Amino acid sequence: MRKSNDAAFTVLLASIAGRLQESNLVLAELSGIPVEDRRAAARRMQNICDDADADSGAVVRALRENYLTPFDRRDIYVLADTLRTTCHRLDSVGFALTSPAFEELPVGVLEMLALLSNQADHTLRMTQRLSAKLDQWEYVETMNTLHSRAVKLQQRVTDAVPAARLGLTHLAAAMQLSEAFMAASQGFTSVGRVVAEIAVRES
């Protein structure tokens, strides 16, 4: 029977989590440049997603080559895939930010991006610690708390863009952005659910 390469799994999971941080750096850049420059900058998000896909594929290959793993094989796969999916959801936030309707970004957007960045920072630290500590309930609770804040922020963004004042196009773009933001934040919460299952089974 083949032996487990614990370090390889830790490195790969942390690598995918690092893509989430990279994505948030691009989102921060998008929030500070003119609207006409945003689409070109946002294209880098796709490259980051491609890297996350490659990392996730490497996890699958490592699972095929190692019968013994640091924790449940299915949990490793689902965690890697959920991290990858969250990266793609951040890409959707970037796309929404490129809307030509946003000469100025809606109220609350900078707070949204800061929240997503906070979620990504905690997620990277979680993956770096996971091999040594499978009981990561603090991370799970943090993701749930931050997502509750995300719900309130979404309400601010949509309420701050009344159609009568800024027009239906702006309102539709703000709605698309807020929905993408919520999906990304929910992605981190989904990572938290996987981590909770790992803690229940393994700790």
Secondary structure, 3 states (H helix, E strand, C coil): CCCCCHHHHHHHHHHHHHHHHHHHHHHHHHCCCCHHHHHHHHHHHHHHHHHHHHHHHHHHHHHHHCCCCCCCHHHHHHHHHHHHHHHHHHHHHHHHHCCCCCCCCCCCHHHHHHHHHHHHHHHHHHHHHCCCCCCCHHHHHHHHHHHHHHHHHHHHHHHCCCHHHHCHHHHHHHHHHHHHHHHHHHHHHHHHHHHHHHHHHHC
